[in-house]
Amino acid sequence: MNQPEKDSKMATNAATQLDGFTIQRGYAEFYTGNQNSDLNDPNLLSSGGGILAIDKSKGLITNCTLTDNRATSGGAIMVMDSSQLRITKTIIGGNEANFGGGIYVIGGSKPRLENVPVVTNKGLGGGMYVNQSQPMLVNCTIASNNGNGSAGGIFNINSVTTVKNSLLWGNTSPQTTQESMITYSIVEGGYTGTDNSSQNPLFVNAGSSGLAPMGGLGDYHVQPCSTAINAGTNTDAPMVDLDGNARPYSSGIGITDMGVYESQTTGSTGPDQLTVNEPITEGTVLKTGSRITGTNQVSGATVVYQASQWVTLLPGFSATANEGKSFQAVIGGCP
């Protein structure tokens, strides 16, 4: 997605689209030097193994697959010069670069990624390398990337990357540098932010990190027991997932999942209610991932779970009079 001249009739704008393409085995030569927007400059030819967006490029990349591409910067995609691309339902996997194995964002650029798996890429900043920019990721899966000794998921320098409803798991440690602003997401090892979790999202079959290029992408759907189910926020969430299924799941409780795929299950086979034999405090009962969690339900009470399955109370649970507690009943069949 190149813009040769500022006044060219071929310049990209918000109506420009790249839809349904597979870009594979692109190769931007490993040339080092300063980069600028002159397409005749050999430095620029080392950037963006699959797609290069320069000079305030705009437009939409959707329903595409970028795999097995290589470059000095941005194995699959390089976004620079204050470009503002929207990238949706596009697989970025198995790419390699010195900087930004999957994506390199630089120079005041603000791309928005929705339903984008960035997986099994390799480079300094295995999934993304972000320099002086502000990308936003919603319902993305950043997994199984190799950071070559740096943050395997997202590497920020003088940047803020906003992440929501997403999964950062299985990348080489750390998953991200501290400049990321993350909410409603699962981050391996934990990360400060609203409603974040550090529990394993339970991918169906994650790929191995460090396989790029030509690595297997894996399967990043989540299992029915995943805590990513019904754990996101509907605010800003795309209306469909990577498979084209509606968000949130039409037969569920109306809360979108984390990651690129919306589970096509309600997340549990257990009953919906807990029975408490003594006075209770106000609270909620939420059924997700074959778990039933009662929050602030117990205050000096006896709890009875009426079901044929076994029940486990998590370590540290106690019911103390006049003090709200929570516990988790785990249904047989989920870890």
C-alpha positions as CSV (number, residue, x, y, z in Angstrom):
1,M,0.0,0.0,0.0
2,N,2.5,2.6,-1.3
3,Q,2.0,6.2,-2.1
4,P,4.7,7.2,-4.6
5,E,4.0,11.0,-4.5
6,K,2.0,13.2,-2.3
7,D,-0.1,14.6,-5.1
8,S,-0.3,11.4,-7.1
9,K,-3.7,10.2,-8.3
10,M,-2.7,6.8,-7.0
11,A,-2.5,8.1,-3.4
12,T,-4.4,6.1,-0.8
13,N,-7.3,7.4,1.1
14,A,-10.0,6.1,3.5
15,A,-11.8,4.4,0.6
16,T,-8.7,2.4,-0.4
17,Q,-9.1,-1.4,0.3
18,L,-7.0,-4.5,0.0
19,D,-9.5,-7.3,0.5
20,G,-9.1,-11.1,0.3
21,F,-5.4,-11.3,-0.7
22,T,-2.7,-13.8,0.4
23,I,0.7,-12.2,0.5
24,Q,3.4,-14.8,1.0
25,R,7.2,-15.0,0.7
26,G,7.7,-11.3,0.1
27,Y,11.3,-10.3,0.7
28,A,12.6,-6.8,1.5
29,E,16.4,-7.0,1.4
30,F,18.2,-6.9,4.7
31,Y,19.7,-3.4,4.1
32,T,20.5,-1.1,7.1
33,G,20.3,2.7,7.1
34,N,17.9,5.6,7.6
35,Q,14.5,5.2,6.2
36,N,12.4,7.9,4.5
37,S,9.5,8.1,2.0
38,D,11.5,8.2,-1.2
39,L,10.6,5.0,-3.0
40,N,13.9,5.2,-4.9
41,D,15.9,5.1,-1.7
42,P,17.3,1.6,-1.1
43,N,16.8,2.0,2.7
44,L,13.0,1.9,2.1
45,L,13.3,-1.3,0.1
46,S,14.3,-3.1,3.3
47,S,10.9,-2.4,5.0
48,G,7.6,-4.2,4.9
49,G,8.1,-7.7,3.5
50,G,4.5,-8.0,2.6
51,I,3.0,-4.5,2.8
52,L,4.6,-1.0,3.1
53,A,2.4,1.9,4.1
54,I,4.1,5.3,3.9
55,D,3.5,9.1,3.6
56,K,0.2,9.3,5.7
57,S,-1.4,6.2,4.0
58,K,-5.0,5.5,4.8
59,G,-7.3,2.6,3.9
60,L,-8.5,-0.8,4.9
61,I,-6.7,-4.2,4.8
62,T,-9.3,-7.0,5.4
63,N,-9.7,-10.7,5.0
64,C,-6.0,-11.1,4.0
65,T,-3.3,-13.5,5.0
66,L,0.4,-12.5,5.3
67,T,2.7,-15.4,6.0
68,D,6.4,-16.3,5.5
69,N,7.5,-12.7,4.6
70,R,10.9,-11.2,5.5
71,A,12.3,-7.7,5.9
72,T,14.7,-5.6,8.0
73,S,11.8,-3.8,9.6
74,G,8.2,-5.2,9.5
75,G,8.3,-8.8,8.4
76,A,4.7,-8.7,7.2
77,I,3.8,-5.0,7.4
78,M,5.6,-1.7,7.9
79,V,3.4,1.3,8.8
80,M,5.2,4.7,8.9
81,D,4.9,8.4,8.2
82,S,1.7,9.1,10.3
83,S,-0.2,6.4,8.4
84,Q,-3.6,5.4,9.7
85,L,-4.5,2.0,8.3
86,R,-7.4,-0.2,9.6
87,I,-6.5,-3.9,9.5
88,T,-9.3,-6.4,10.2
89,K,-9.8,-10.1,10.0
90,T,-6.3,-10.5,8.7
91,I,-3.8,-13.3,9.7
92,I,-0.2,-12.1,10.3
93,G,1.8,-15.3,11.0
94,G,5.2,-16.9,10.4
95,N,7.0,-13.7,9.3
96,E,10.5,-12.6,10.2
97,A,12.4,-9.3,10.5
98,N,15.3,-7.7,12.4
99,F,12.7,-5.3,14.0
100,G,9.0,-6.2,14.2
101,G,8.7,-9.8,13.1
102,G,5.0,-9.3,12.3
103,I,4.5,-5.5,12.2
104,Y,6.6,-2.4,12.6
105,V,4.8,0.8,13.4
106,I,6.8,4.1,13.4
107,G,6.6,7.9,12.9
108,G,3.4,8.9,14.5
109,S,1.3,6.2,12.9
110,K,-2.0,5.1,14.3
111,P,-3.1,1.8,12.8
112,R,-6.2,0.0,14.2
113,L,-6.2,-3.8,14.3
114,E,-9.4,-5.8,14.9
115,N,-9.7,-9.6,14.8
116,V,-6.0,-9.9,13.8
117,P,-4.0,-12.9,15.0
118,V,-0.3,-12.0,15.1
119,V,1.3,-15.3,15.7
120,T,4.6,-17.3,15.3
121,N,6.5,-14.3,14.0
122,K,10.2,-13.6,14.9
123,G,12.3,-10.5,15.4
124,L,13.1,-7.8,17.9
125,G,9.5,-7.2,19.0
126,G,8.3,-10.6,17.7
127,G,4.7,-9.6,17.2
128,M,4.9,-5.8,16.9
129,Y,7.7,-3.2,17.2
130,V,6.2,0.2,17.9
131,N,8.3,3.4,17.7
132,Q,6.8,6.8,18.4
133,S,3.3,5.7,17.4
134,Q,-0.1,4.8,18.9
135,P,-1.6,1.7,17.5
136,M,-4.9,0.3,18.9
137,L,-5.6,-3.5,19.0
138,V,-9.2,-4.8,19.7
139,N,-10.0,-8.5,19.9
140,C,-6.6,-9.5,18.7
141,T,-4.5,-12.6,19.6
142,I,-0.7,-11.9,20.0
143,A,0.8,-15.4,20.6
144,S,3.7,-17.7,20.0
145,N,6.0,-14.9,18.8
146,N,9.8,-14.9,19.4
147,G,11.2,-11.6,20.4
148,N,14.9,-12.6,19.9
149,G,15.7,-11.6,23.5
150,S,13.1,-8.7,23.6
151,A,9.4,-8.6,24.4
152,G,7.9,-11.3,22.3
153,G,4.5,-9.8,21.9
154,I,4.7,-6.0,21.7
155,F,7.8,-3.9,22.0
156,N,7.2,-0.2,22.6
157,I,9.7,2.7,22.4
158,N,8.4,6.2,23.0
159,S,5.0,4.8,22.2
160,V,1.7,3.8,23.7
161,T,-0.1,0.7,22.3
162,T,-3.7,0.4,23.4
163,V,-4.9,-3.2,23.8
164,K,-8.5,-4.4,24.6
165,N,-10.3,-7.7,24.5
166,S,-7.1,-9.4,23.5
167,L,-4.8,-12.4,24.3
168,L,-1.1,-12.1,24.8
169,W,0.2,-15.6,25.5
170,G,3.0,-17.9,24.7
171,N,5.3,-15.2,23.4
172,T,8.9,-15.1,24.6
173,S,9.0,-13.2,27.9
174,P,8.1,-10.5,28.6
175,Q,4.8,-10.5,26.7
176,T,5.0,-6.7,26.3
177,T,6.9,-3.7,27.5
178,Q,5.3,-1.5,30.1
179,E,4.2,1.2,27.7
180,S,1.2,-0.8,26.6
181,M,-2.2,0.2,28.0
182,I,-4.1,-3.1,28.3
183,T,-7.7,-3.7,29.5
184,Y,-10.1,-6.7,29.4
185,S,-7.3,-9.0,28.2
186,I,-5.4,-12.1,29.3
187,V,-1.6,-11.5,29.6
188,E,0.7,-14.3,30.5
189,G,2.4,-13.4,33.8
190,G,-0.2,-10.7,34.5
191,Y,-0.5,-7.0,33.6
192,T,-2.0,-4.0,35.4
193,G,-5.3,-2.8,33.9
194,T,-9.0,-3.0,34.1
195,D,-10.3,-6.6,34.2
196,N,-7.1,-8.2,33.0
197,S,-6.3,-11.8,33.8
198,S,-3.2,-14.1,33.8
199,Q,-5.1,-17.4,33.4
200,N,-4.2,-19.7,30.5
201,P,-6.7,-18.9,27.6
202,L,-6.5,-22.6,26.6
203,F,-5.9,-22.4,22.9
204,V,-7.0,-25.4,20.9
205,N,-3.5,-25.9,19.4
206,A,-1.1,-23.0,19.6
207,G,1.9,-22.9,17.3
208,S,5.5,-22.9,18.6
209,S,7.4,-19.7,18.8
210,G,10.5,-19.2,16.7
211,L,9.3,-21.2,13.7
212,A,9.2,-18.2,11.3
213,P,9.6,-18.1,8.5
214,M,7.6,-21.1,7.1
215,G,6.3,-22.0,10.6
216,G,2.9,-23.6,11.3
217,L,0.4,-21.0,12.5
218,G,-1.6,-23.2,14.9
219,D,-5.2,-23.0,16.0
220,Y,-6.1,-20.1,18.3
221,H,-9.7,-20.9,18.9
222,V,-10.2,-21.3,22.7
223,Q,-11.5,-24.4,24.4
224,P,-14.9,-24.4,26.1
225,C,-13.3,-24.1,29.5
226,S,-11.4,-20.9,28.6
227,T,-11.6,-17.9,30.9
228,A,-11.5,-15.7,27.8
229,I,-15.1,-16.6,27.2
230,N,-17.6,-13.8,28.2
231,A,-14.7,-11.9,29.7
232,G,-14.3,-8.9,27.4
233,T,-16.2,-5.7,27.0
234,N,-18.7,-4.9,24.3
235,T,-17.5,-1.4,24.0
236,D,-15.5,-0.9,20.7
237,A,-15.7,-4.7,20.0
238,P,-16.2,-5.6,16.3
239,M,-19.6,-7.0,15.5
240,V,-18.1,-10.3,14.1
241,D,-15.1,-12.4,14.8
242,L,-12.4,-13.7,12.5
243,D,-14.7,-16.6,11.4
244,G,-17.5,-14.2,10.6
245,N,-19.5,-15.2,13.7
246,A,-21.5,-12.6,15.5
247,R,-20.1,-10.9,18.6
248,P,-21.2,-11.6,21.3
249,Y,-22.4,-15.2,20.8
250,S,-26.1,-15.1,20.1
251,S,-27.0,-17.9,22.6
252,G,-24.7,-16.7,25.3
253,I,-25.0,-14.1,28.1
254,G,-24.4,-11.2,25.9
255,I,-20.7,-10.5,26.7
256,T,-18.0,-10.6,24.0
257,D,-15.1,-12.9,24.4
258,M,-11.4,-12.0,24.4
259,G,-9.3,-12.8,21.3
260,V,-10.0,-13.1,17.6
261,Y,-12.6,-15.9,17.9
262,E,-16.0,-15.8,19.6
263,S,-16.6,-19.2,21.2
264,Q,-19.7,-20.9,19.9
265,T,-20.6,-22.3,23.3
266,T,-22.0,-20.8,26.4
267,G,-18.9,-21.7,28.2
268,S,-20.4,-24.2,30.7
269,T,-22.5,-27.3,31.0
270,G,-23.3,-26.7,34.7
271,P,-26.4,-25.2,36.3
272,D,-26.9,-21.5,36.6
273,Q,-27.6,-21.1,40.3
274,L,-26.1,-21.5,43.6
275,T,-28.3,-22.3,46.6
276,V,-27.4,-20.5,49.9
277,N,-29.1,-21.8,53.1
278,E,-28.3,-18.7,55.2
279,P,-28.6,-14.9,54.8
280,I,-26.6,-13.6,51.9
281,T,-25.3,-10.3,50.8
282,E,-25.9,-8.7,47.4
283,G,-23.9,-10.1,44.5
284,T,-23.8,-11.8,41.2
285,V,-23.5,-15.3,39.8
286,L,-21.6,-15.6,36.5
287,K,-21.2,-18.9,34.6
288,T,-18.2,-19.0,32.3
289,G,-15.7,-21.6,31.2
290,S,-17.5,-24.4,33.1
291,R,-17.1,-22.5,36.3
292,I,-19.7,-20.9,38.4
293,T,-18.4,-17.9,40.4
294,G,-20.4,-16.4,43.3
295,T,-19.1,-13.0,44.2
296,N,-20.1,-11.4,47.6
297,Q,-22.7,-14.1,48.0
298,V,-21.4,-15.5,51.2
299,S,-21.5,-13.8,54.6
300,G,-21.3,-16.3,57.5
301,A,-23.4,-18.6,55.3
302,T,-23.5,-22.3,54.4
303,V,-23.3,-22.8,50.6
304,V,-24.9,-25.8,49.0
305,Y,-24.2,-26.6,45.3
306,Q,-27.0,-28.8,44.1
307,A,-25.6,-30.9,41.3
308,S,-24.2,-34.3,40.5
309,Q,-20.7,-33.0,39.6
310,W,-18.0,-32.5,42.1
311,V,-17.1,-29.0,43.5
312,T,-13.8,-27.5,44.4
313,L,-13.5,-24.4,46.5
314,L,-10.3,-22.5,45.6
315,P,-7.6,-22.3,48.2
316,G,-8.0,-19.4,50.6
317,F,-11.8,-19.4,50.6
318,S,-13.5,-18.8,53.8
319,A,-17.0,-17.6,54.9
320,T,-16.7,-15.1,57.7
321,A,-19.7,-13.3,59.3
322,N,-20.1,-9.7,58.2
323,E,-17.4,-10.0,55.6
324,G,-18.1,-10.6,51.9
325,K,-16.2,-13.4,50.3
326,S,-16.2,-15.1,47.0
327,F,-15.6,-18.6,45.8
328,Q,-15.5,-20.6,42.6
329,A,-17.3,-23.9,42.0
330,V,-15.5,-25.9,39.4
331,I,-17.6,-28.2,37.3
332,G,-16.2,-31.6,36.4
333,G,-14.6,-31.7,33.0
334,C,-12.6,-28.4,33.3
335,P,-9.3,-28.0,34.9
